[in-house]
Amino acid sequence: MEGVDFVAIAEIVVIIIFGTIIPFAAYPKGVAIIGSTKSSIIATSEPMSAFLISLFILGEKYPPLSIVGFFFIVLAVIFITLSGKKENNDRK
C-alpha cells in the first residue's frame, strides 16, 4: 500500500496500548491496593510532573498564567493530602 507508513501506525498502536489501555486497566487495581486518598494524590500530581519535565528537560517556555495554574495544582495536592490525614485522624 502506497503512502502508508507502517512504522508510524505501529508507534500509534504502542502508544494506545501502553499509554491508554494498560494504565486505565491498572488504575482501579492500584486504587484497591493503595487506597483512594493516595491514588488521588498521585493522580493530581501527574500534571505537575509533566509540567516540570517539559520545563526542565524539554526546555518548554510557559506563559505566566500557566505557572500560576501550576501553583494552584500544588496547593490542591497539599490540601488533599492534609485533609486525608485529618480524615484518618478523625477515624481513630
C-alpha positions in Angstrom: 0.0 0.0 0.0 1.4 3.3 -1.1 1.6 6.2 1.3 1.0 4.1 4.4 3.8 4.5 7.0 3.6 1.2 8.9 6.2 2.3 11.4 4.0 5.3 12.3 1.0 3.0 12.6 3.0 0.6 14.9 4.1 3.5 17.1 0.5 4.7 17.4 -0.6 1.2 18.4 2.1 1.0 21.0 1.0 4.4 22.4 -2.6 3.3 22.5 -1.7 0.1 24.3 0.9 1.3 26.8 -0.3 4.8 27.2 -4.0 4.3 27.5 -5.3 0.7 27.7 -2.9 -0.7 30.3 -2.9 2.4 32.6 -6.7 2.6 32.5 -6.9 -1.1 33.4 -4.2 -0.9 36.1 -5.6 2.2 37.8 -8.6 0.5 39.6 -6.3 -2.3 40.8 -3.9 0.3 42.1 -6.7 2.1 44.0 -7.6 -1.2 45.6 -4.1 -1.8 46.7 -3.0 1.7 48.0 -6.4 3.3 48.7 -8.3 6.2 47.2 -6.6 9.0 49.1 -3.1 8.1 48.0 -4.2 7.3 44.4 -5.9 10.7 44.1 -2.7 12.4 45.3 -0.7 10.6 42.7 -3.3 11.4 40.0 -3.3 15.1 40.8 0.5 15.1 40.9 0.7 13.9 37.2 0.1 17.4 35.7 2.9 18.8 38.0 5.4 16.2 36.9 4.5 16.7 33.3 4.9 20.4 33.7 8.3 20.1 35.4 9.6 17.5 33.0 8.6 19.7 30.0 10.1 22.8 31.6 13.5 21.4 32.7 14.1 18.5 30.4 12.4 19.6 27.2 13.0 23.3 27.6 9.4 24.4 27.1 8.5 28.0 27.7 5.3 28.7 29.6 3.3 32.0 30.0 2.9 33.4 33.5 -0.7 32.2 33.7 0.4 28.6 33.2 2.9 28.9 36.1 0.1 30.3 38.3 -2.0 27.3 37.4 0.9 25.0 38.3 1.0 26.5 41.8 -2.8 26.1 42.2 -2.3 22.4 41.4 0.4 22.2 44.0 -1.9 23.8 46.6 -4.7 21.4 45.7 -2.4 18.4 46.2 -1.3 19.8 49.6 -4.9 20.4 50.5 -5.9 16.9 49.6 -3.0 15.4 51.5 -3.8 17.4 54.6 -7.5 16.7 54.5 -6.8 13.0 54.0 -4.5 13.0 57.1 -7.2 14.8 59.1 -9.8 12.3 58.0 -7.6 9.4 59.0 -7.0 11.0 62.5 -10.8 11.6 62.9 -11.4 7.8 62.4 -9.1 6.8 65.2 
